[in-house]
Amino acid sequence: MKLRQLQYFNAVADELSFSRAAIKLHVAQPSLSIQIKSLEDEVGARLFERDKRHVDLTPVGRRFRGRVAELLSLAESAMAEARSAERGLQGNITVGYTALSLFSTALPSVIRQYRLVAPNVVMTLRELPSLEQIHELDQRHLDLGVLRKVDALAPKGVAIVEWYRTPLVVALPKDHSRARQEALALRELKNDAFIMYPRSAGSTGTSTRPLHRRRISTQDGAGSA
């Protein structure tokens, strides 16, 4: 039994006319009659009473029509869900992100917008360091990652694309001599004590050791902060 045969049967049952059903289906009437006869043979019962002037459903055909309507509705729902899944509007998605990415409004804003567009998608968020995200993407445990730029080549099948940039800023006490400056060069703070993560906890490592204080020198890099 083919889906097309059920669609043909439903059209004839709606129209109670082979000629009108053929026009509705855009098929030749002889072809439609052959498909209905093939369906009846497979079911093992006459579904239509027909003569030269009238077409009507048999008692078996009326019962059969109810089930056919259910099957066609399920088939249409299945196809609609498949099309939605193809467009990313159904299914599941797992997104990795770094803790720092939530300090920007970019990621939360995009998540809210996506929830409005695809309310039927189940989204799972996982906080992971950047290098670990790349590994999880390579293993297909993540569908998408939001990470910092890393000094590592992306594995085959994984693309790293710049999405947004955030400025480098520094928090200073109100009474600091440079607190009122709009911009700073990093070298201007070379003698200040910083509270920051150790190097191994950055995008090139996965350490989760606590914050510590240290002084920064010009060898740590230069630029605006």
C-alpha positions in Angstrom: 0.0 0.0 0.0 1.5 3.3 -1.1 0.9 6.8 0.3 0.0 8.0 -3.2 -2.8 5.4 -3.4 -4.2 6.6 -0.1 -4.2 10.2 -1.4 -6.0 9.0 -4.6 -8.6 7.2 -2.5 -9.1 10.2 -0.3 -9.6 12.5 -3.4 -12.2 10.2 -4.9 -14.0 9.9 -1.6 -14.1 13.7 -1.3 -15.3 14.3 -4.8 -17.4 11.1 -5.3 -16.3 11.4 -8.9 -13.3 9.9 -10.7 -13.2 12.6 -13.3 -13.3 15.5 -10.8 -10.7 13.7 -8.5 -8.4 13.2 -11.5 -8.6 16.9 -12.3 -7.9 17.7 -8.6 -4.9 15.4 -8.5 -3.6 16.4 -12.0 -3.5 12.8 -13.2 -5.2 11.0 -16.1 -8.5 9.4 -15.1 -7.5 5.9 -16.4 -4.4 6.0 -14.2 -6.5 7.0 -11.2 -8.9 4.1 -11.8 -6.0 1.6 -12.0 -4.6 2.9 -8.7 -7.9 2.6 -6.9 -8.4 -0.9 -8.3 -4.9 -1.9 -7.2 -5.7 -0.5 -3.7 -8.9 -2.5 -3.5 -7.1 -5.7 -4.5 -4.5 -5.1 -1.8 -7.2 -4.3 0.9 -9.3 -7.3 -0.3 -12.6 -5.4 -0.4 -14.5 -3.0 -2.7 -14.2 0.5 -1.5 -16.4 2.2 -4.0 -19.8 1.4 -5.6 -19.7 2.9 -9.1 -21.6 2.9 -12.3 -21.6 5.2 -15.3 -23.4 8.0 -13.4 -22.7 7.6 -9.7 -19.8 6.9 -7.4 -20.3 6.2 -3.7 -18.3 4.7 -0.8 -19.2 1.2 0.3 -19.7 0.5 4.0 -16.1 -0.9 4.0 -14.9 2.2 2.2 -16.5 4.6 4.7 -14.7 2.8 7.6 -11.5 2.7 5.6 -11.8 6.4 4.9 -11.6 7.3 8.6 -8.3 5.4 9.0 -6.9 6.8 5.8 -7.5 10.4 7.1 -5.5 9.5 10.2 -2.7 8.1 8.2 -2.5 11.0 5.8 -2.6 13.5 8.8 0.3 11.6 10.4 2.3 11.5 7.1 1.8 15.3 6.7 2.9 16.0 10.3 6.0 13.8 9.8 6.9 15.7 6.7 6.3 19.1 8.3 8.5 18.1 11.3 11.2 16.9 8.9 11.2 20.2 7.0 11.3 22.1 10.3 14.2 20.0 11.5 16.1 20.7 8.2 15.6 24.4 8.8 16.8 24.1 12.4 13.3 24.6 13.9 13.0 21.2 15.5 15.3 18.8 17.4 18.1 19.4 19.9 21.2 21.6 19.9 24.1 21.6 22.3 26.1 24.9 22.6 29.4 25.3 24.4 30.4 28.7 25.9 33.2 30.2 28.0 32.3 31.8 31.3 33.6 35.2 29.9 31.2 35.1 27.0 28.3 35.8 29.3 29.8 39.1 30.3 28.9 40.3 26.9 25.3 40.9 25.8 25.9 39.2 22.4 25.4 35.6 23.4 22.4 36.0 25.8 20.7 38.2 23.1 21.2 35.7 20.4 19.9 32.9 22.6 16.7 34.8 23.4 16.2 35.6 19.7 16.7 32.0 18.7 14.2 30.8 21.4 11.6 33.1 19.7 12.3 31.7 16.2 12.7 28.0 17.2 10.6 27.4 20.4 10.5 23.7 19.7 14.3 23.2 19.7 15.7 21.8 23.0 18.9 23.8 23.7 21.5 22.5 26.1 24.2 25.0 27.3 27.6 23.7 28.5 30.3 26.0 30.1 33.7 24.8 28.8 37.2 26.2 28.3 38.0 27.1 24.7 40.3 24.2 23.9 37.9 21.8 25.4 35.1 23.1 23.2 37.2 22.5 20.1 37.7 18.9 21.3 34.0 18.5 22.0 33.1 19.9 18.6 35.6 17.5 16.9 33.9 14.6 18.8 30.5 15.9 17.8 29.5 16.3 21.4 28.8 20.0 20.7 26.9 21.5 17.7 28.3 25.0 18.3 30.9 26.6 20.5 31.4 30.2 21.6 35.0 30.5 22.6 38.0 32.8 22.7 40.6 32.9 19.9 43.1 30.1 20.5 46.6 29.4 19.4 45.6 26.0 17.9 44.6 24.7 14.5 41.0 23.7 14.2 40.6 19.9 13.4 39.2 18.9 10.1 35.5 19.5 9.9 35.5 22.3 12.5 35.6 25.9 11.4 36.4 28.8 13.7 34.8 32.1 12.6 35.1 35.5 14.4 31.7 36.5 15.6 32.2 39.5 17.8 35.0 41.4 19.6 35.0 42.8 23.1 37.3 45.5 24.4 40.0 44.8 27.0 39.2 46.7 30.1 40.7 47.2 33.5 38.9 47.8 36.9 40.7 50.4 39.0 40.0 51.9 42.5 38.3 55.3 42.3 41.3 56.9 43.9 43.8 55.4 41.4 45.9 58.1 39.6 44.7 56.9 36.2 41.1 56.1 37.1 39.8 59.1 35.1 41.6 58.3 31.9 39.4 57.2 29.0 42.1 54.9 27.6 45.2 53.3 28.9 48.3 51.6 27.5 49.1 48.4 29.3 52.6 49.6 30.0 51.1 52.4 32.1 50.1 49.8 34.6 53.3 47.8 34.6 54.0 48.6 38.3 50.4 47.8 39.5 49.4 44.6 41.1 46.8 42.7 39.1 44.2 40.1 40.1 44.0 37.7 37.2 44.0 34.0 36.2 47.3 32.2 35.7 48.5 31.7 32.2 47.6 28.0 32.3 43.9 28.9 32.9 43.5 30.9 29.7 42.6 29.8 26.2 45.7 27.7 25.9 45.0 25.6 29.0 42.3 24.0 31.1 43.5 24.7 34.6 40.8 25.8 37.1 43.2 27.0 39.8 41.9 30.1 41.8 42.7 33.7 41.0 45.9 35.1 42.3 47.7 38.5 42.5 50.8 39.3 40.5 52.6 42.3 39.0 52.5 42.7 35.3 55.5 43.7 33.2 55.7 45.0 29.7 56.7 41.5 28.5 53.1 40.4 29.1 52.1 42.4 26.0 51.1 45.9 25.1 47.9 47.5 23.9 44.9 49.5 25.1 43.1 48.3 28.1 
